[in-house]
Amino acid sequence: MMKRVNPSHDITIYERNPAGSTYGWGVTFWDELLSNLHAADPESARSIGENAVSWNSWVTDIRERATVTVHHGDASFGISRRELLGILFQRASDLGVRVEFEHEIASEEEVEDADLVIAGDGINSMLRERHAEHFRPEISVGKNSYIWLGTTKVFDAFVFSFVETPHGWIWCYGYKYSQDHSTCVIECAPETWTGLGLHEANEADGLAVLEKLFADILDGHPLIGRAQADGSAQWLNFRTLTNRTWYRDNLVLVGDAAHTTHYSIGAGTALALGDAAFLVHALHEDPRMQSALARYERERKSAIRSAQKAAYYSARWYENLPRYIDLPAEQMVALLGERHSPLLAHVPPRLYYQVGKAIERLYSLPGFRR
Ligand SMILES: Cc1cc2nc3c(=O)[nH]c(=O)nc-3n(C[C@H](O)[C@H](O)[C@H](O)COP(=O)(O)OP(=O)(O)OC[C@H]3O[C@@H](n4cnc5c(N)ncnc54)[C@H](O)[C@@H]3O)c2cc1C
């Protein structure tokens, strides 16, 4: 984006991993990402759109109750992280940006001749951590355990699958990201995780347990993991990160290095790209770098606040699943759709549902408008 705005910029991207490697599987995004990106760089938007897969229905499957509900809505998209990064690296190279793979940057002094150093080095950002006393990062660790897996099962719709075990509920968010693969993010409460023995199982054994639990949605397809060198599975607890400030002299944070949002709202990638667009805009509009960085921090922080709130409440909804899971299926599914609401956590779920229904009925009457 910076190179498009002014081709005379001399830009290098340093990526510590080899070309074509990444973590995770596929990510979801909405039309909004494509239209925002289209305004910033139509070529990237077109390529991402062409290489994405899409769906417009959501299936909630509560196995023990033999309940499957289908909800139709606007199109959503999935793309493999590898494909997405490949497109962005290629586009950057085509525009004349140098891309150096397998080159880790541990401190900004390594690039001291740069006018501006942009740290897009993820949640564990080394550049940020060196100046933790300045950026003042705060991390809150989610209660639930999750694992990010792939599968060869290609889901037609976005699938929420809830399975009851003797140790509590475990659930999976499944969505396709290519013509032959889908992502499965599997999550459960800590007592379910240990009760099922997932805390001590190696990856192969753990996947066998999960394949059995989610056999109905997987249709015989395997789950695919990324074992660590010692064969252990990559179970994690989601970390929500915020920083008091986003820049220090000529060093500025973007994406997960600056902030993370729980995966259950599927927004982190769009927010990271949005940060980049805001930063480019601020630098382009104001030639004084410090005031441009201050503007980026101020305006972008405010722009992402509602997504951060939605992510916070969504993560809490899943951590409080027992509050909702025993409701009649129709209510449980409706409240799953309302999980971003700040009010829901404070109102008895049945009452929240009934008031919501009453309001819906009211708006369906002639003369009432939302
Ligand atoms: C389970 C799960 C599911 C998710 N699903 C979605 C989803 O559906 N949709 C969505 O939009 N978001 C999703 N996200 C969030 C999304 O993955 C992140 O928000 C996004 O990847 C942030 O992009 P980033 O470029 O800031 O950081 P990253 O993607 O983490 O990239 C950082 C890069 O910096 C490199 N790097 C790190 N340190 C150095 C260094 N010192 N020197 C050189 N290179 C370095 C890394 O190798 C990496 O390539 C999900 C996250 C999780 C955990």
The ligand as an SDF file (V2000), in Angstrom:
LIG
                    3D

 53 58  0  0  0  0  0  0  0  0999 V2000
   -7.3080  -20.3640   16.1650 C   0  0  0  0  0  0  0  0  0  0  0  0
   -7.3060  -19.0620   15.4410 C   0  0  0  0  0  0  0  0  0  0  0  0
   -8.2080  -18.8390   14.4150 C   0  0  0  0  0  0  0  0  0  0  0  0
   -8.2180  -17.6210   13.7480 C   0  0  0  0  0  0  0  0  0  0  0  0
   -9.1370  -17.4430   12.7630 N   0  0  0  0  0  0  0  0  0  0  0  0
   -9.1940  -16.2470   12.1620 C   0  0  0  0  0  0  0  0  0  0  0  0
  -10.1710  -16.0260   11.1470 C   0  0  0  0  0  0  0  0  0  0  0  0
  -10.9620  -16.9060   10.8170 O   0  0  0  0  0  0  0  0  0  0  0  0
  -10.1870  -14.8070   10.5480 N   0  0  0  0  0  0  0  0  0  0  0  0
   -9.3160  -13.8100   10.8950 C   0  0  0  0  0  0  0  0  0  0  0  0
   -9.3860  -12.7060   10.3170 O   0  0  0  0  0  0  0  0  0  0  0  0
   -8.3980  -13.9830   11.8490 N   0  0  0  0  0  0  0  0  0  0  0  0
   -8.3080  -15.1770   12.4850 C   0  0  0  0  0  0  0  0  0  0  0  0
   -7.3690  -15.3710   13.4450 N   0  0  0  0  0  0  0  0  0  0  0  0
   -6.4740  -14.2600   13.8270 C   0  0  0  0  0  0  0  0  0  0  0  0
   -5.3680  -14.0500   12.7930 C   0  0  0  0  0  0  0  0  0  0  0  0
   -4.6740  -15.2540   12.5600 O   0  0  0  0  0  0  0  0  0  0  0  0
   -4.3810  -12.9820   13.2790 C   0  0  0  0  0  0  0  0  0  0  0  0
   -5.0820  -11.8900   13.8080 O   0  0  0  0  0  0  0  0  0  0  0  0
   -3.5150  -12.5080   12.1210 C   0  0  0  0  0  0  0  0  0  0  0  0
   -2.7160  -13.5750   11.6680 O   0  0  0  0  0  0  0  0  0  0  0  0
   -2.6220  -11.3380   12.5540 C   0  0  0  0  0  0  0  0  0  0  0  0
   -1.7360  -11.0500   11.5140 O   0  0  0  0  0  0  0  0  0  0  0  0
   -0.3000  -10.4200   11.8130 P   0  0  0  0  0  0  0  0  0  0  0  0
    0.3310  -10.2710   10.4650 O   0  0  0  0  0  0  0  0  0  0  0  0
   -0.4330   -9.2540   12.6910 O   0  0  0  0  0  0  0  0  0  0  0  0
    0.4720  -11.5100   12.6640 O   0  0  0  0  0  0  0  0  0  0  0  0
    0.9250  -12.9690   12.2470 P   0  0  0  0  0  0  0  0  0  0  0  0
   -0.0320  -13.5870   11.3120 O   0  0  0  0  0  0  0  0  0  0  0  0
    1.2350  -13.6690   13.5330 O   0  0  0  0  0  0  0  0  0  0  0  0
    2.2790  -12.7360   11.4290 O   0  0  0  0  0  0  0  0  0  0  0  0
    3.4660  -12.3230   12.0410 C   0  0  0  0  0  0  0  0  0  0  0  0
    4.6010  -12.7040   11.1060 C   0  0  0  0  0  0  0  0  0  0  0  0
    5.8090  -12.1610   11.6040 O   0  0  0  0  0  0  0  0  0  0  0  0
    6.8290  -13.1390   11.5080 C   0  0  0  0  0  0  0  0  0  0  0  0
    7.7860  -12.8040   12.5690 N   0  0  0  0  0  0  0  0  0  0  0  0
    7.5850  -12.8700   13.8970 C   0  0  0  0  0  0  0  0  0  0  0  0
    8.6650  -12.4140   14.5570 N   0  0  0  0  0  0  0  0  0  0  0  0
    9.5670  -12.0580   13.6180 C   0  0  0  0  0  0  0  0  0  0  0  0
   10.8690  -11.5130   13.6680 C   0  0  0  0  0  0  0  0  0  0  0  0
   11.4510  -11.2360   14.8460 N   0  0  0  0  0  0  0  0  0  0  0  0
   11.5360  -11.2640   12.5100 N   0  0  0  0  0  0  0  0  0  0  0  0
   10.9510  -11.5460   11.3190 C   0  0  0  0  0  0  0  0  0  0  0  0
    9.7040  -12.0590   11.2050 N   0  0  0  0  0  0  0  0  0  0  0  0
    9.0260  -12.3090   12.3390 C   0  0  0  0  0  0  0  0  0  0  0  0
    6.1050  -14.4580   11.7370 C   0  0  0  0  0  0  0  0  0  0  0  0
    6.8430  -15.5420   11.2150 O   0  0  0  0  0  0  0  0  0  0  0  0
    4.7920  -14.2150   10.9860 C   0  0  0  0  0  0  0  0  0  0  0  0
    4.8810  -14.5630    9.6360 O   0  0  0  0  0  0  0  0  0  0  0  0
   -7.3200  -16.5850   14.1150 C   0  0  0  0  0  0  0  0  0  0  0  0
   -6.3890  -16.8020   15.1420 C   0  0  0  0  0  0  0  0  0  0  0  0
   -6.3900  -18.0230   15.8130 C   0  0  0  0  0  0  0  0  0  0  0  0
   -5.4010  -18.2360   16.9240 C   0  0  0  0  0  0  0  0  0  0  0  0
  1  2  1  0
  2  3  1  0
  2 52  2  0
  3  4  2  0
  4  5  1  0
  4 50  1  0
  5  6  2  0
  6  7  1  0
  6 13  1  0
  7  8  2  0
  7  9  1  0
  9 10  1  0
 10 11  2  0
 10 12  1  0
 12 13  2  0
 13 14  1  0
 14 15  1  0
 14 50  1  0
 15 16  1  0
 16 17  1  0
 16 18  1  0
 18 19  1  0
 18 20  1  0
 20 21  1  0
 20 22  1  0
 22 23  1  0
 23 24  1  0
 24 25  2  0
 24 26  1  0
 24 27  1  0
 27 28  1  0
 28 29  2  0
 28 30  1  0
 28 31  1  0
 31 32  1  0
 32 33  1  0
 33 34  1  0
 33 48  1  0
 34 35  1  0
 35 36  1  0
 35 46  1  0
 36 37  1  0
 36 45  1  0
 37 38  2  0
 38 39  1  0
 39 40  1  0
 39 45  2  0
 40 41  1  0
 40 42  2  0
 42 43  1  0
 43 44  2  0
 44 45  1  0
 46 47  1  0
 46 48  1  0
 48 49  1  0
 50 51  2  0
 51 52  1  0
 52 53  1  0
M  END
$$$$
